[in-house]
Structures are given as structure tokens and as C-alpha cells.
Amino acid sequence: MNNVEIRRPEIKDMEKLNELFRVVITDTFAKEGIGHMLEDIEEEINTKRLYLESDLESHGEQRYFLIAVDGNQIMGSIEYGPVSQLISKSTSDTFKKLCEVGTVFVHPDYQKIGVGNLLLKSMYLALKNRGVEEFCLDSGYCIAQKIWKKKFGTPDYLLKDYWGAGSDHMIWRIKVKDAIK
């Protein structure tokens, strides 16, 4: 972790970032027991590609990514942008004016060594520096939900069985000043 650099992505990073998206999403779906949902995997990967393109084309105005890099290896990513339709609809537009932090991806080879926390802390500072006071975050993945509950407590919205029996979706509203602590 000594040589990890957190920085904005560049066009030259696109191919490696798209590969990171594929590896992490495929791995996550497998760990969640839904690895057979190939169409959903491809849709998720494509969404992240579009988010990255939006960031690069708008110079961080539409979407804003940060990446964790060690030499030539991209270890992880995080981004924020407009709230998703799912969040907007599920919160009756209460969170519509917030930004959403997402695409918190850490390559499986670098998980559980602090890369995700480093990306989060860097994003909190970026949000603060941009005058953002609150953001939201959501997850339908059980593994990620455990992490978010530990960090942020009980979700503000619990969409019971949203993805099917026993597969909930959770949404948190977080104050930047509380996250920075």
C-alpha cells in the first residue's frame, strides 16, 4: 500500500479501467451467487463504461472518478454523479438533488488491504472541496451491504426483497462532514 497513488483517470487508463470493471463485476456476481446472470453482468459493465466516458468527456463535471494506482496496475475506482433512477424513484425524489457515490470497485487481488477505504477518504475530500455537503450511496450486493452498514449504520431506505426473496436493496444518505471523521 506504500506506493498507491489516488488520481483522476486519463484517456490512456480507459482500457485498464474497463477491464477492472469486468473483473470486479464478474467476481462480485459470482460471490453473490448470481454469476449466471450474464446479461445483467454485461449491462452493469456497460453502465460503468458509460460513466467513465461521461467523466472523461466532461472533465469530471458530469461524473467524477478517482482511481487507485500502483505503478501500472489500477487497483480500484470510485465515482460520483447524479443519483440513479432507482434511488430517485425509491426515495420519492427525496434524494434527487444529491449526488451518488458509486463504482467503488477494488480488484479482487487488492481487496481487504485498505484500497477501498483510501478511495473513500479521497472521495470525501473531493466532495468537500467541491462544496458537496451530502451524498447518497446504494447497494444490492449482500457483501457490500455488510461493509456499508458497518461504515454508515442502518440504511435510510431498505427495499425488502427488491431483487427477489431475501435480496434487499439498501440506500444511505450521508453527510460529508460525518464521513470525513
CYANA upper distance limits for C-alpha pairs under 8 A (distance plus 0.5 A):
  1 MET  CA    113 ILE  CA      8.13
  1 MET  CA    114 GLY  CA      8.36
  1 MET  CA    115 VAL  CA      8.20
  3 ASN  CA     70 ASP  CA      6.25
  3 ASN  CA     71 GLY  CA      8.07
  4 VAL  CA     68 ALA  CA      6.79
  4 VAL  CA     69 VAL  CA      5.99
  4 VAL  CA     70 ASP  CA      5.31
  4 VAL  CA     71 GLY  CA      8.40
  5 GLU  CA     68 ALA  CA      6.13
  5 GLU  CA     69 VAL  CA      5.63
  5 GLU  CA     70 ASP  CA      6.85
  6 ILE  CA     66 LEU  CA      6.99
  6 ILE  CA     67 ILE  CA      6.03
  6 ILE  CA     68 ALA  CA      5.12
  6 ILE  CA     69 VAL  CA      6.87
  6 ILE  CA    119 LEU  CA      7.59
  6 ILE  CA    122 SER  CA      7.91
  7 ARG  CA     66 LEU  CA      5.94
  7 ARG  CA     67 ILE  CA      6.01
  7 ARG  CA     68 ALA  CA      7.22
  7 ARG  CA     69 VAL  CA      8.25
  8 ARG  CA     65 PHE  CA      6.62
  8 ARG  CA     66 LEU  CA      5.24
  8 ARG  CA     67 ILE  CA      6.62
  9 PRO  CA     13 ASP  CA      6.58
  9 PRO  CA     14 MET  CA      8.30
  9 PRO  CA     56 LEU  CA      8.23
  9 PRO  CA     65 PHE  CA      7.19
  9 PRO  CA     66 LEU  CA      6.90
  9 PRO  CA     67 ILE  CA      6.80
 10 GLU  CA     14 MET  CA      7.66
 10 GLU  CA     56 LEU  CA      7.66
 11 ILE  CA     56 LEU  CA      7.41
 13 ASP  CA     17 LEU  CA      6.47
 14 MET  CA     18 ASN  CA      6.51
 14 MET  CA     52 LEU  CA      8.26
 15 GLU  CA     19 GLU  CA      6.75
 16 LYS  CA     20 LEU  CA      6.65
 16 LYS  CA     74 ILE  CA      7.44
 17 LEU  CA     21 PHE  CA      6.71
 17 LEU  CA     74 ILE  CA      7.58
 18 ASN  CA     22 ARG  CA      6.84
 18 ASN  CA     45 ILE  CA      8.21
 18 ASN  CA     48 LYS  CA      8.41
 18 ASN  CA     49 ARG  CA      6.77
 19 GLU  CA     23 VAL  CA      6.67
 20 LEU  CA     24 VAL  CA      6.49
 20 LEU  CA     74 ILE  CA      7.95
 20 LEU  CA     75 MET  CA      8.48
 20 LEU  CA     76 GLY  CA      7.93
 20 LEU  CA    105 PHE  CA      8.44
 20 LEU  CA    107 HIS  CA      7.03
 21 PHE  CA     25 ILE  CA      6.34
 21 PHE  CA     45 ILE  CA      6.45
 21 PHE  CA     48 LYS  CA      7.49
 21 PHE  CA     49 ARG  CA      8.44
 21 PHE  CA    105 PHE  CA      7.92
 22 ARG  CA     26 THR  CA      6.38
 22 ARG  CA     45 ILE  CA      6.49
 23 VAL  CA     27 ASP  CA      6.48
 23 VAL  CA    107 HIS  CA      7.57
 23 VAL  CA    108 PRO  CA      8.45
 24 VAL  CA     28 THR  CA      6.42
 24 VAL  CA    105 PHE  CA      6.96
 24 VAL  CA    106 VAL  CA      7.38
 24 VAL  CA    107 HIS  CA      6.28
 24 VAL  CA    108 PRO  CA      7.22
 25 ILE  CA     29 PHE  CA      6.57
 25 ILE  CA     41 ILE  CA      7.14
 25 ILE  CA     44 GLU  CA      7.92
 25 ILE  CA     45 ILE  CA      7.46
 26 THR  CA     30 ALA  CA      6.72
 26 THR  CA     35 GLY  CA      7.23
 26 THR  CA     41 ILE  CA      7.04
 27 ASP  CA     31 LYS  CA      6.67
 27 ASP  CA     35 GLY  CA      8.35
 27 ASP  CA    108 PRO  CA      8.00
 28 THR  CA     32 GLU  CA      6.54
 28 THR  CA     35 GLY  CA      8.46
 28 THR  CA    141 TYR  CA      8.50
 29 PHE  CA     33 GLY  CA      6.72
 29 PHE  CA     34 ILE  CA      5.50
 29 PHE  CA     35 GLY  CA      5.10
 29 PHE  CA     37 MET  CA      8.44
 29 PHE  CA     41 ILE  CA      7.90
 30 ALA  CA     34 ILE  CA      6.19
 30 ALA  CA     35 GLY  CA      4.63
 30 ALA  CA     36 HIS  CA      8.28
 31 LYS  CA     35 GLY  CA      8.10
 32 GLU  CA    141 TYR  CA      7.36
 32 GLU  CA    142 CYS  CA      7.51
 32 GLU  CA    143 ILE  CA      7.92
 35 GLY  CA     41 ILE  CA      8.37
 37 MET  CA     41 ILE  CA      6.83
 38 LEU  CA     42 GLU  CA      6.75
 39 GLU  CA     43 GLU  CA      6.69
 40 ASP  CA     44 GLU  CA      6.62
 41 ILE  CA     45 ILE  CA      6.72
 42 GLU  CA     46 ASN  CA      6.54
 43 GLU  CA     47 THR  CA      6.65
 44 GLU  CA     48 LYS  CA      6.91
 45 ILE  CA     49 ARG  CA      6.80
 46 ASN  CA     50 LEU  CA      6.73
 47 THR  CA     51 TYR  CA      6.76
 48 LYS  CA     52 LEU  CA      6.72
 48 LYS  CA    103 THR  CA      7.74
 49 ARG  CA     53 GLU  CA      6.72
 50 LEU  CA     54 SER  CA      6.58
 51 TYR  CA     55 ASP  CA      6.79
 51 TYR  CA     63 ARG  CA      6.84
 52 LEU  CA     56 LEU  CA      6.78
 52 LEU  CA     63 ARG  CA      7.80
 52 LEU  CA     65 PHE  CA      7.73
 53 GLU  CA     57 GLU  CA      6.44
 54 SER  CA     58 SER  CA      6.45
 54 SER  CA     60 GLY  CA      8.30
 54 SER  CA     62 GLN  CA      6.61
 54 SER  CA     63 ARG  CA      6.43
 55 ASP  CA     59 HIS  CA      6.14
 55 ASP  CA     60 GLY  CA      5.14
 55 ASP  CA     61 GLU  CA      7.24
 55 ASP  CA     62 GLN  CA      6.42
 55 ASP  CA     63 ARG  CA      4.99
 55 ASP  CA     64 TYR  CA      5.96
 55 ASP  CA     65 PHE  CA      7.24
 56 LEU  CA     60 GLY  CA      6.98
 58 SER  CA     62 GLN  CA      6.38
 58 SER  CA     63 ARG  CA      8.12
 59 HIS  CA     64 TYR  CA      8.43
 60 GLY  CA     64 TYR  CA      4.92
 60 GLY  CA     65 PHE  CA      7.64
 62 GLN  CA     81 GLY  CA      6.74
 62 GLN  CA     82 PRO  CA      8.20
 63 ARG  CA     79 GLU  CA      7.24
 63 ARG  CA     80 TYR  CA      6.26
 63 ARG  CA     81 GLY  CA      5.09
 63 ARG  CA     82 PRO  CA      8.11
 64 TYR  CA     79 GLU  CA      5.72
 64 TYR  CA     80 TYR  CA      5.85
 64 TYR  CA     81 GLY  CA      6.99
 65 PHE  CA     77 SER  CA      7.42
 65 PHE  CA     78 ILE  CA      6.13
 65 PHE  CA     79 GLU  CA      4.64
 65 PHE  CA     80 TYR  CA      7.22
 66 LEU  CA     77 SER  CA      6.27
 66 LEU  CA     78 ILE  CA      5.96
 66 LEU  CA     79 GLU  CA      6.75
 66 LEU  CA    119 LEU  CA      7.70
 66 LEU  CA    122 SER  CA      8.48
 66 LEU  CA    123 MET  CA      7.82
 67 ILE  CA     74 ILE  CA      7.47
 67 ILE  CA     75 MET  CA      8.00
 67 ILE  CA     76 GLY  CA      6.17
 67 ILE  CA     77 SER  CA      4.84
 67 ILE  CA     78 ILE  CA      6.97
 67 ILE  CA    119 LEU  CA      7.77
 68 ALA  CA     74 ILE  CA      6.42
 68 ALA  CA     75 MET  CA      5.82
 68 ALA  CA     76 GLY  CA      5.58
 68 ALA  CA     77 SER  CA      6.70
 68 ALA  CA    115 VAL  CA      7.66
 68 ALA  CA    119 LEU  CA      7.32
 69 VAL  CA     73 GLN  CA      6.15
 69 VAL  CA     74 ILE  CA      5.02
 69 VAL  CA     75 MET  CA      6.06
 69 VAL  CA     76 GLY  CA      7.84
 70 ASP  CA     74 ILE  CA      7.01
 70 ASP  CA     75 MET  CA      7.42
 75 MET  CA    106 VAL  CA      6.33
 75 MET  CA    107 HIS  CA      5.96
 75 MET  CA    110 TYR  CA      6.83
 75 MET  CA    115 VAL  CA      7.91
 76 GLY  CA    104 VAL  CA      7.83
 76 GLY  CA    105 PHE  CA      5.68
 76 GLY  CA    106 VAL  CA      4.60
 76 GLY  CA    107 HIS  CA      6.35
 76 GLY  CA    115 VAL  CA      7.54
 76 GLY  CA    116 GLY  CA      7.75
 76 GLY  CA    119 LEU  CA      8.29
 77 SER  CA    103 THR  CA      6.95
 77 SER  CA    104 VAL  CA      6.11
 77 SER  CA    105 PHE  CA      5.69
 77 SER  CA    106 VAL  CA      7.10
 77 SER  CA    119 LEU  CA      7.58
 78 ILE  CA    101 VAL  CA      7.84
 78 ILE  CA    102 GLY  CA      6.54
 78 ILE  CA    103 THR  CA      5.43
 78 ILE  CA    104 VAL  CA      4.85
 78 ILE  CA    105 PHE  CA      6.98
 78 ILE  CA    119 LEU  CA      6.95
 78 ILE  CA    120 LEU  CA      7.93
 78 ILE  CA    123 MET  CA      7.99
 79 GLU  CA    101 VAL  CA      6.25
 79 GLU  CA    102 GLY  CA      5.87
 79 GLU  CA    103 THR  CA      6.14
 79 GLU  CA    104 VAL  CA      7.53
 79 GLU  CA    123 MET  CA      8.29
 80 TYR  CA     99 CYS  CA      6.93
 80 TYR  CA    100 GLU  CA      5.82
 80 TYR  CA    101 VAL  CA      4.74
 80 TYR  CA    102 GLY  CA      6.35
 80 TYR  CA    103 THR  CA      8.45
 81 GLY  CA     99 CYS  CA      5.86
 81 GLY  CA    100 GLU  CA      5.98
 81 GLY  CA    101 VAL  CA      7.28
 82 PRO  CA     96 LYS  CA      8.40
 82 PRO  CA     97 LYS  CA      8.37
 82 PRO  CA     98 LEU  CA      7.64
 82 PRO  CA     99 CYS  CA      5.43
 82 PRO  CA    100 GLU  CA      6.32
 83 VAL  CA     87 ILE  CA      6.76
 83 VAL  CA     88 SER  CA      6.99
 83 VAL  CA     95 PHE  CA      7.88
 83 VAL  CA     96 LYS  CA      6.65
 83 VAL  CA     97 LYS  CA      8.20
 83 VAL  CA     98 LEU  CA      7.17
 83 VAL  CA     99 CYS  CA      6.00
 83 VAL  CA    100 GLU  CA      5.39
 83 VAL  CA    136 CYS  CA      8.24
 84 SER  CA     88 SER  CA      6.71
 84 SER  CA    100 GLU  CA      8.01
 85 GLN  CA     89 LYS  CA      6.35
 86 LEU  CA     90 SER  CA      6.38
 87 ILE  CA     91 THR  CA      6.46
 87 ILE  CA     93 ASP  CA      8.28
 87 ILE  CA     95 PHE  CA      7.61
 87 ILE  CA     96 LYS  CA      8.21
 87 ILE  CA    138 ASP  CA      8.09
 87 ILE  CA    171 ILE  CA      7.79
 88 SER  CA     92 SER  CA      6.62
 88 SER  CA     93 ASP  CA      5.08
 88 SER  CA     94 THR  CA      7.51
 88 SER  CA     95 PHE  CA      6.54
 88 SER  CA     96 LYS  CA      5.74
 89 LYS  CA     93 ASP  CA      6.46
 90 SER  CA    157 TYR  CA      8.46
 90 SER  CA    159 LEU  CA      8.45
 91 THR  CA     95 PHE  CA      6.78
 91 THR  CA    157 TYR  CA      7.96
 95 PHE  CA    136 CYS  CA      7.85
 95 PHE  CA    173 ARG  CA      8.45
 98 LEU  CA    134 GLU  CA      7.05
 98 LEU  CA    135 PHE  CA      5.90
 98 LEU  CA    136 CYS  CA      7.17
 99 CYS  CA    134 GLU  CA      8.07
 99 CYS  CA    135 PHE  CA      5.57
 99 CYS  CA    136 CYS  CA      6.83
100 GLU  CA    135 PHE  CA      6.10
100 GLU  CA    136 CYS  CA      5.31
100 GLU  CA    137 LEU  CA      6.03
101 VAL  CA    135 PHE  CA      7.26
101 VAL  CA    136 CYS  CA      6.78
101 VAL  CA    137 LEU  CA      5.85
102 GLY  CA    137 LEU  CA      7.01
102 GLY  CA    138 ASP  CA      8.19
104 VAL  CA    116 GLY  CA      7.51
104 VAL  CA    119 LEU  CA      8.39
105 PHE  CA    116 GLY  CA      7.88
106 VAL  CA    110 TYR  CA      6.87
106 VAL  CA    111 GLN  CA      6.40
106 VAL  CA    115 VAL  CA      7.40
106 VAL  CA    116 GLY  CA      6.81
107 HIS  CA    111 GLN  CA      6.88
110 TYR  CA    115 VAL  CA      7.49
111 GLN  CA    115 VAL  CA      7.43
111 GLN  CA    116 GLY  CA      8.09
114 GLY  CA    118 LEU  CA      6.66
115 VAL  CA    119 LEU  CA      6.74
116 GLY  CA    120 LEU  CA      6.66
117 ASN  CA    121 LYS  CA      6.62
118 LEU  CA    122 SER  CA      6.67
119 LEU  CA    123 MET  CA      6.62
120 LEU  CA    124 TYR  CA      6.66
121 LYS  CA    125 LEU  CA      6.92
121 LYS  CA    180 ILE  CA      7.32
122 SER  CA    126 ALA  CA      6.75
123 MET  CA    127 LEU  CA      6.55
124 TYR  CA    128 LYS  CA      6.63
124 TYR  CA    176 VAL  CA      6.66
124 TYR  CA    179 ALA  CA      7.40
124 TYR  CA    180 ILE  CA      6.73
125 LEU  CA    129 ASN  CA      6.51
125 LEU  CA    180 ILE  CA      7.99
126 ALA  CA    130 ARG  CA      6.71
127 LEU  CA    131 GLY  CA      6.87
127 LEU  CA    132 VAL  CA      5.60
127 LEU  CA    133 GLU  CA      8.02
127 LEU  CA    176 VAL  CA      7.82
128 LYS  CA    132 VAL  CA      5.90
128 LYS  CA    133 GLU  CA      7.16
128 LYS  CA    176 VAL  CA      7.13
128 LYS  CA    177 LYS  CA      8.44
132 VAL  CA    176 VAL  CA      7.78
133 GLU  CA    175 LYS  CA      6.37
133 GLU  CA    176 VAL  CA      5.81
133 GLU  CA    177 LYS  CA      7.72
134 GLU  CA    173 ARG  CA      7.56
134 GLU  CA    174 ILE  CA      6.06
134 GLU  CA    175 LYS  CA      4.85
134 GLU  CA    176 VAL  CA      5.91
135 PHE  CA    173 ARG  CA      6.45
135 PHE  CA    174 ILE  CA      5.96
135 PHE  CA    175 LYS  CA      7.05
135 PHE  CA    176 VAL  CA      7.62
136 CYS  CA    171 ILE  CA      7.52
136 CYS  CA    172 TRP  CA      5.92
136 CYS  CA    173 ARG  CA      4.92
136 CYS  CA    174 ILE  CA      6.38
137 LEU  CA    171 ILE  CA      6.28
137 LEU  CA    172 TRP  CA      5.80
137 LEU  CA    173 ARG  CA      7.22
137 LEU  CA    174 ILE  CA      8.40
138 ASP  CA    169 HIS  CA      7.80
138 ASP  CA    170 MET  CA      5.97
138 ASP  CA    171 ILE  CA      4.73
138 ASP  CA    172 TRP  CA      6.68
139 SER  CA    144 ALA  CA      7.21
139 SER  CA    145 GLN  CA      6.62
139 SER  CA    169 HIS  CA      6.28
139 SER  CA    170 MET  CA      5.94
139 SER  CA    171 ILE  CA      7.17
140 GLY  CA    144 ALA  CA      8.37
140 GLY  CA    145 GLN  CA      7.67
140 GLY  CA    163 TRP  CA      8.04
140 GLY  CA    167 SER  CA      7.73
140 GLY  CA    168 ASP  CA      6.66
140 GLY  CA    169 HIS  CA      4.85
140 GLY  CA    170 MET  CA      6.90
141 TYR  CA    145 GLN  CA      6.56
141 TYR  CA    169 HIS  CA      8.16
142 CYS  CA    146 LYS  CA      6.95
142 CYS  CA    167 SER  CA      8.11
143 ILE  CA    147 ILE  CA      7.39
144 ALA  CA    148 TRP  CA      6.72
145 GLN  CA    149 LYS  CA      6.46
145 GLN  CA    170 MET  CA      7.76
146 LYS  CA    150 LYS  CA      6.72
147 ILE  CA    151 LYS  CA      6.79
148 TRP  CA    152 PHE  CA      6.13
148 TRP  CA    153 GLY  CA      7.65
149 LYS  CA    153 GLY  CA      4.93
149 LYS  CA    154 THR  CA      6.29
149 LYS  CA    155 PRO  CA      7.50
152 PHE  CA    172 TRP  CA      7.94
152 PHE  CA    174 ILE  CA      8.00
154 THR  CA    172 TRP  CA      8.32
155 PRO  CA    170 MET  CA      6.33
155 PRO  CA    171 ILE  CA      5.94
155 PRO  CA    172 TRP  CA      5.25
155 PRO  CA    173 ARG  CA      8.22
156 ASP  CA    170 MET  CA      8.10
156 ASP  CA    171 ILE  CA      6.33
156 ASP  CA    172 TRP  CA      5.51
156 ASP  CA    173 ARG  CA      6.92
157 TYR  CA    170 MET  CA      6.25
157 TYR  CA    171 ILE  CA      5.53
157 TYR  CA    172 TRP  CA      7.24
158 LEU  CA    168 ASP  CA      7.41
158 LEU  CA    169 HIS  CA      6.52
158 LEU  CA    170 MET  CA      5.27
158 LEU  CA    171 ILE  CA      7.11
159 LEU  CA    168 ASP  CA      6.05
159 LEU  CA    169 HIS  CA      5.43
159 LEU  CA    170 MET  CA      6.63
160 LYS  CA    166 GLY  CA      8.07
160 LYS  CA    167 SER  CA      7.68
160 LYS  CA    168 ASP  CA      5.19
160 LYS  CA    169 HIS  CA      7.16
161 ASP  CA    165 ALA  CA      5.34
161 ASP  CA    166 GLY  CA      5.81
161 ASP  CA    167 SER  CA      5.37
161 ASP  CA    168 ASP  CA      5.08
161 ASP  CA    169 HIS  CA      7.91
162 TYR  CA    167 SER  CA      6.74
162 TYR  CA    168 ASP  CA      5.63
162 TYR  CA    169 HIS  CA      6.36
163 TRP  CA    167 SER  CA      5.59
163 TRP  CA    168 ASP  CA      6.66
163 TRP  CA    169 HIS  CA      7.72
164 GLY  CA    168 ASP  CA      8.05
174 ILE  CA    178 ASP  CA      7.75
174 ILE  CA    179 ALA  CA      7.50
175 LYS  CA    179 ALA  CA      6.88
176 VAL  CA    180 ILE  CA      6.67
177 LYS  CA    181 LYS  CA      7.22
